Amino acid sequence: MRTVQGAALDGLRARVRALAARRRPERAGRSPRSGAPLADRGPAVPGLGAESPGRRTSVKQSLRYAAPAPAPEAAARAALAGFGVLLHALVRPRPGEVRTSAAALRALRARRGDAPALVRTRSGRTVLVLLDPQDLRRFYAEPVSVLAAAPPDKCRGPNPGEPDDSGCSRGEPGAERREVSAEVLATGRPVHPSCGPFLAALAEEARHLTGSAPATGTSTRTAASTRTGPVTLDLARARYAVHRAARRIVLGDAAAADEQLSGWLTQLRAEGRGARGGRVRAARSVHDKARARIEEYASRADGDTLVGRAARLADPTGTLDPVGQAQHWLLAMDAVPDTLLRTLLLLGVHPAEQDLAVAEAAAEVAAGAERGELPRLRACVRESLRLYPVVPDLIRVTRAETEWRGVRYPAGTSVLVPAAFHQRDPERVPAAHVFVPGRWKNPGADQDIRMAPFSHGGGRCPGDQLGLMATAALCAEVLRGHRVTGTRPVLDPVGPLPATLDPRGIRLTLTRR
């Protein structure tokens, strides 16, 4: 018997097919702004999302969807690759978000070599894809005046609830604002100046990860004694603990239990740039409530919190908004639960690495001034981010006419670095699809241009060290008293790891030591 939901889903699919059939003839023969002819897109290639590394996709199979190669003079003029669908636009994509296929990129490189290739997305956009590490070096080195994170017409300030992290160049005040923010986050320093209070907050909130947090009116010892069996750690539990810790680190202990604030910020992020009409007004209302709540906490935050440090630092331009930055920092911490789960999952699959991490976590308790460094666990977190980056594709837009490998491209050209592809490129990265934390202990590993878990150059995440410290500390708190004994999904400890790992499907079984 069909359900109402099933019938509704069938109807939706039929409408989508009908809409696609109507739009297909209209898009045929469109040209980019340069006027260069586009190759026929052809049928959509099945399975061009992130595929399993073990699955083979031959170049011949990928090329059968491509149009014939353009004439040499046309290639020199437009450098337009003749592939039909190499990049997938996301459903309701935000600016700069593009999903790439490793198999299609390998086929593109086999056909065109390492030269940058101008390809067309399913949505009709043209994107210049960088396939050579030498071009990556230039991509990361270019200032925002040449390569911006958003086109100039998008640099009009943030939407409601969206921090001004577009990377748009706004002159010297923007640079000074970034300097103050970097000082607050202690950019480049492995251990934050507020390491003590931060680690204490992380240790207390980590009890929610292991199920040992006391309920209201229950002592910690009683709560621990009543939970002797295995504990299941999933994304909901991880988010709850991390959000509590994030609010304490950014705003102070008074904000620890304010789930409503996190709900508002999540709502604003979900609305994003797609809000229209009444939804914009609703988003502004939520934004105003979230800002008022953050201002309330900021007014009584101590100097060890991020918002307290921001308020203390001198800002000669007056452009730094501690409240807006606090909102930005809280949103940035949303990536920690996913990375935490993936790292613990990989340690559960590799018992030898887990034993080494446990030994480091146990020794770190007596480390004194060195507390918070945890180099081995940080390497595990970095390796997790190499395999499963938070931002798999980086995109910038040229502000002026630029030249790549002898070909000139007009202002407004989108330039894409498929970071996940480069970090897992088996032609250039040893053991590309295997969990090898030791690679991050090599000198200069952090400067390897192929590896960009936090990007490079001026666009590098200023809070990378703080994020590493928090994630490694949470891993250490879990591993000191528990062992990851059962994992879902089941991964091969010696074979290639899957290309994607949805944290919503991760289930970890923690047993007491």
HUPE-V40309 format. One record per residue. N is the residue number from 1. PHI is phi in radians with two decimals (none if undefined). Layout:
# HUPE-V40309
n=N phi=PHI
n=N phi=PHI
This chain:
# HUPE-V40309
n=1 phi=none
n=2 phi=-1.37
n=3 phi=-1.59
n=4 phi=-1.07
n=5 phi=-1.10
n=6 phi=-1.13
n=7 phi=-1.13
n=8 phi=-1.13
n=9 phi=-1.15
n=10 phi=-1.09
n=11 phi=-1.12
n=12 phi=-1.11
n=13 phi=-1.08
n=14 phi=-1.10
n=15 phi=-1.15
n=16 phi=-1.11
n=17 phi=-1.10
n=18 phi=-1.14
n=19 phi=-1.12
n=20 phi=-1.10
n=21 phi=-1.15
n=22 phi=-1.24
n=23 phi=-1.44
n=24 phi=-1.03
n=25 phi=-1.14
n=26 phi=-1.19
n=27 phi=-1.52
n=28 phi=-1.10
n=29 phi=1.41
n=30 phi=-1.18
n=31 phi=-2.17
n=32 phi=-1.21
n=33 phi=-1.08
n=34 phi=-1.22
n=35 phi=1.56
n=36 phi=-1.21
n=37 phi=-1.16
n=38 phi=-1.76
n=39 phi=-1.24
n=40 phi=-1.05
n=41 phi=-1.21
n=42 phi=1.28
n=43 phi=-1.23
n=44 phi=-1.17
n=45 phi=-1.47
n=46 phi=-1.20
n=47 phi=1.29
n=48 phi=-1.53
n=49 phi=-1.28
n=50 phi=-1.13
n=51 phi=-1.86
n=52 phi=-1.19
n=53 phi=-1.08
n=54 phi=-1.37
n=55 phi=-1.42
n=56 phi=-1.68
n=57 phi=-2.21
n=58 phi=-1.26
n=59 phi=-1.08
n=60 phi=-1.07
n=61 phi=-1.13
n=62 phi=-1.23
n=63 phi=-1.30
n=64 phi=-1.21
n=65 phi=-1.65
n=66 phi=-1.62
n=67 phi=-1.41
n=68 phi=-1.02
n=69 phi=-1.11
n=70 phi=-1.22
n=71 phi=-1.11
n=72 phi=-0.97
n=73 phi=-1.16
n=74 phi=-1.21
n=75 phi=-1.13
n=76 phi=-1.18
n=77 phi=-1.39
n=78 phi=-2.12
n=79 phi=0.84
n=80 phi=-1.62
n=81 phi=-1.19
n=82 phi=-1.58
n=83 phi=-1.53
n=84 phi=-1.28
n=85 phi=-2.32
n=86 phi=-1.88
n=87 phi=-2.20
n=88 phi=-1.75
n=89 phi=-1.31
n=90 phi=-1.24
n=91 phi=-1.15
n=92 phi=0.83
n=93 phi=-1.19
n=94 phi=-1.40
n=95 phi=-0.98
n=96 phi=1.55
n=97 phi=-1.60
n=98 phi=-2.43
n=99 phi=-1.80
n=100 phi=-1.88
n=101 phi=-1.96
n=102 phi=-1.12
n=103 phi=-1.10
n=104 phi=-1.17
n=105 phi=-1.18
n=106 phi=-1.11
n=107 phi=-1.13
n=108 phi=-1.09
n=109 phi=-1.18
n=110 phi=-1.12
n=111 phi=-1.47
n=112 phi=-1.93
n=113 phi=1.39
n=114 phi=-1.54
n=115 phi=-1.16
n=116 phi=-0.99
n=117 phi=-2.18
n=118 phi=-1.59
n=119 phi=-2.15
n=120 phi=-1.96
n=121 phi=-1.44
n=122 phi=-1.08
n=123 phi=-1.37
n=124 phi=1.74
n=125 phi=-1.26
n=126 phi=-1.89
n=127 phi=-2.34
n=128 phi=-1.53
n=129 phi=-1.68
n=130 phi=-1.69
n=131 phi=-1.99
n=132 phi=-1.94
n=133 phi=-0.98
n=134 phi=-1.13
n=135 phi=-1.23
n=136 phi=-1.09
n=137 phi=-1.04
n=138 phi=-1.18
n=139 phi=-0.97
n=140 phi=-1.30
n=141 phi=-1.48
n=142 phi=-1.15
n=143 phi=-1.29
n=144 phi=-1.15
n=145 phi=-1.24
n=146 phi=-1.85
n=147 phi=-2.11
n=148 phi=-1.85
n=149 phi=-1.33
n=150 phi=-2.60
n=151 phi=-1.11
n=152 phi=-0.92
n=153 phi=-1.28
n=154 phi=-1.65
n=155 phi=-1.51
n=156 phi=-2.09
n=157 phi=1.67
n=158 phi=-1.33
n=159 phi=-1.32
n=160 phi=-0.97
n=161 phi=1.38
n=162 phi=-2.02
n=163 phi=-1.18
n=164 phi=-1.43
n=165 phi=-1.98
n=166 phi=-1.23
n=167 phi=1.45
n=168 phi=-1.18
n=169 phi=-1.38
n=170 phi=-2.10
n=171 phi=1.57
n=172 phi=-1.07
n=173 phi=-0.98
n=174 phi=-1.10
n=175 phi=-1.14
n=176 phi=-1.19
n=177 phi=-1.09
n=178 phi=-1.14
n=179 phi=-1.14
n=180 phi=-1.13
n=181 phi=-1.09
n=182 phi=-1.12
n=183 phi=-1.20
n=184 phi=-1.11
n=185 phi=-1.46
n=186 phi=0.98
n=187 phi=-1.01
n=188 phi=1.50
n=189 phi=-1.78
n=190 phi=-1.02
n=191 phi=-2.03
n=192 phi=-1.22
n=193 phi=-0.98
n=194 phi=-1.65
n=195 phi=-0.97
n=196 phi=-0.99
n=197 phi=-1.09
n=198 phi=-1.14
n=199 phi=-1.14
n=200 phi=-1.11
n=201 phi=-1.12
n=202 phi=-1.13
n=203 phi=-1.13
n=204 phi=-1.19
n=205 phi=-1.34
n=206 phi=-1.12
n=207 phi=-1.13
n=208 phi=-1.26
n=209 phi=-1.23
n=210 phi=-1.73
n=211 phi=1.33
n=212 phi=-1.83
n=213 phi=-1.24
n=214 phi=-1.28
n=215 phi=-1.34
n=216 phi=-1.03
n=217 phi=1.42
n=218 phi=-2.02
n=219 phi=-1.29
n=220 phi=-1.10
n=221 phi=-1.13
n=222 phi=-1.14
n=223 phi=-1.10
n=224 phi=-1.18
n=225 phi=-1.26
n=226 phi=-1.59
n=227 phi=-2.16
n=228 phi=-1.74
n=229 phi=-1.47
n=230 phi=-1.09
n=231 phi=-2.11
n=232 phi=-1.68
n=233 phi=-1.85
n=234 phi=-2.28
n=235 phi=-1.16
n=236 phi=-1.08
n=237 phi=-1.15
n=238 phi=-1.13
n=239 phi=-1.13
n=240 phi=-1.05
n=241 phi=-1.17
n=242 phi=-1.18
n=243 phi=-1.11
n=244 phi=-1.09
n=245 phi=-1.12
n=246 phi=-1.09
n=247 phi=-1.13
n=248 phi=-1.22
n=249 phi=-1.19
n=250 phi=-1.48
n=251 phi=-2.00
n=252 phi=2.00
n=253 phi=-1.09
n=254 phi=-1.11
n=255 phi=-1.62
n=256 phi=-0.97
n=257 phi=-1.64
n=258 phi=-1.43
n=259 phi=-1.19
n=260 phi=-1.09
n=261 phi=-1.08
n=262 phi=-1.10
n=263 phi=-1.12
n=264 phi=-1.08
n=265 phi=-1.14
n=266 phi=-1.11
n=267 phi=-1.12
n=268 phi=-1.13
n=269 phi=-1.15
n=270 phi=-1.14
n=271 phi=-1.15
n=272 phi=0.93
n=273 phi=-1.55
n=274 phi=-1.55
n=275 phi=-1.23
n=276 phi=-2.44
n=277 phi=0.99
n=278 phi=-1.11
n=279 phi=-1.18
n=280 phi=-1.13
n=281 phi=-1.10
n=282 phi=-1.13
n=283 phi=-1.14
n=284 phi=-1.12
n=285 phi=-1.12
n=286 phi=-1.14
n=287 phi=-1.05
n=288 phi=-1.11
n=289 phi=-1.16
n=290 phi=-1.13
n=291 phi=-1.14
n=292 phi=-1.10
n=293 phi=-1.15
n=294 phi=-1.14
n=295 phi=-1.05
n=296 phi=-1.09
n=297 phi=-1.18
n=298 phi=-1.11
n=299 phi=-1.15
n=300 phi=-2.18
n=301 phi=-1.36
n=302 phi=-1.44
n=303 phi=-1.23
n=304 phi=-1.48
n=305 phi=-1.33
n=306 phi=-1.14
n=307 phi=-1.20
n=308 phi=-1.19
n=309 phi=-1.13
n=310 phi=-1.12
n=311 phi=-1.22
n=312 phi=-1.36
n=313 phi=-1.26
n=314 phi=-1.28
n=315 phi=-2.24
n=316 phi=-1.06
n=317 phi=-1.50
n=318 phi=1.23
n=319 phi=-1.62
n=320 phi=-1.37
n=321 phi=-1.85
n=322 phi=-1.01
n=323 phi=-1.20
n=324 phi=-1.10
n=325 phi=-1.16
n=326 phi=-1.06
n=327 phi=-1.09
n=328 phi=-1.08
n=329 phi=-1.15
n=330 phi=-1.11
n=331 phi=-1.16
n=332 phi=-1.11
n=333 phi=-1.25
n=334 phi=-1.11
n=335 phi=-1.39
n=336 phi=-1.17
n=337 phi=-1.01
n=338 phi=-1.09
n=339 phi=-1.16
n=340 phi=-1.05
n=341 phi=-1.12
n=342 phi=-1.11
n=343 phi=-1.13
n=344 phi=-1.14
n=345 phi=-1.09
n=346 phi=-1.15
n=347 phi=-1.19
n=348 phi=-1.17
n=349 phi=-1.35
n=350 phi=-2.06
n=351 phi=-1.02
n=352 phi=-1.11
n=353 phi=-1.14
n=354 phi=-1.12
n=355 phi=-1.09
n=356 phi=-1.14
n=357 phi=-1.17
n=358 phi=-1.11
n=359 phi=-1.08
n=360 phi=-1.16
n=361 phi=-1.11
n=362 phi=-1.20
n=363 phi=-1.26
n=364 phi=-1.19
n=365 phi=-1.05
n=366 phi=-1.75
n=367 phi=-1.34
n=368 phi=1.14
n=369 phi=-1.14
n=370 phi=-1.49
n=371 phi=-1.11
n=372 phi=1.84
n=373 phi=-1.36
n=374 phi=0.77
n=375 phi=-1.07
n=376 phi=-1.22
n=377 phi=-1.18
n=378 phi=-1.12
n=379 phi=-1.10
n=380 phi=-1.12
n=381 phi=-1.15
n=382 phi=-1.07
n=383 phi=-1.16
n=384 phi=-1.06
n=385 phi=-1.26
n=386 phi=-1.14
n=387 phi=-1.26
n=388 phi=-2.35
n=389 phi=-1.16
n=390 phi=-1.15
n=391 phi=-2.06
n=392 phi=-1.27
n=393 phi=-2.37
n=394 phi=-1.86
n=395 phi=-2.33
n=396 phi=-2.28
n=397 phi=-2.20
n=398 phi=-1.24
n=399 phi=-1.54
n=400 phi=-2.50
n=401 phi=-1.10
n=402 phi=-2.26
n=403 phi=-2.19
n=404 phi=-2.21
n=405 phi=0.93
n=406 phi=1.43
n=407 phi=-1.95
n=408 phi=-1.58
n=409 phi=-2.21
n=410 phi=-1.27
n=411 phi=-1.06
n=412 phi=1.63
n=413 phi=-1.31
n=414 phi=-1.42
n=415 phi=-2.02
n=416 phi=-2.01
n=417 phi=-1.94
n=418 phi=-1.35
n=419 phi=-1.05
n=420 phi=-1.08
n=421 phi=-1.12
n=422 phi=-1.17
n=423 phi=-1.22
n=424 phi=-2.06
n=425 phi=-1.34
n=426 phi=-1.14
n=427 phi=-1.35
n=428 phi=-2.26
n=429 phi=-2.04
n=430 phi=-1.11
n=431 phi=0.83
n=432 phi=-1.08
n=433 phi=-1.86
n=434 phi=-2.14
n=435 phi=-1.37
n=436 phi=-2.29
n=437 phi=-1.07
n=438 phi=-1.06
n=439 phi=-1.10
n=440 phi=-1.44
n=441 phi=-1.58
n=442 phi=-1.24
n=443 phi=-1.05
n=444 phi=1.42
n=445 phi=-1.07
n=446 phi=-1.23
n=447 phi=-1.69
n=448 phi=-1.09
n=449 phi=-1.17
n=450 phi=-1.28
n=451 phi=-1.76
n=452 phi=-2.42
n=453 phi=-1.07
n=454 phi=-2.17
n=455 phi=1.24
n=456 phi=-2.46
n=457 phi=1.12
n=458 phi=-1.18
n=459 phi=-1.60
n=460 phi=-1.13
n=461 phi=-1.07
n=462 phi=-1.22
n=463 phi=-1.78
n=464 phi=-1.09
n=465 phi=-1.20
n=466 phi=-1.16
n=467 phi=-1.12
n=468 phi=-1.12
n=469 phi=-1.07
n=470 phi=-1.16
n=471 phi=-1.18
n=472 phi=-1.12
n=473 phi=-1.14
n=474 phi=-1.15
n=475 phi=-1.03
n=476 phi=-1.10
n=477 phi=-1.10
n=478 phi=-1.19
n=479 phi=-1.32
n=480 phi=-1.11
n=481 phi=-1.95
n=482 phi=-2.42
n=483 phi=-2.09
n=484 phi=-1.42
n=485 phi=-1.86
n=486 phi=-2.33
n=487 phi=-2.33
n=488 phi=-2.34
n=489 phi=-1.28
n=490 phi=-1.45
n=491 phi=-1.97
n=492 phi=-1.43
n=493 phi=-1.23
n=494 phi=-2.04
n=495 phi=-1.48
n=496 phi=-1.16
n=497 phi=-1.39
n=498 phi=-1.11
n=499 phi=-1.22
n=500 phi=-2.22
n=501 phi=-2.55
n=502 phi=-1.24
n=503 phi=-1.10
n=504 phi=-1.18
n=505 phi=-1.74
n=506 phi=-1.49
n=507 phi=-2.31
n=508 phi=-2.02
n=509 phi=-1.77
n=510 phi=-1.86
n=511 phi=-2.02
n=512 phi=-1.21
n=513 phi=-1.40
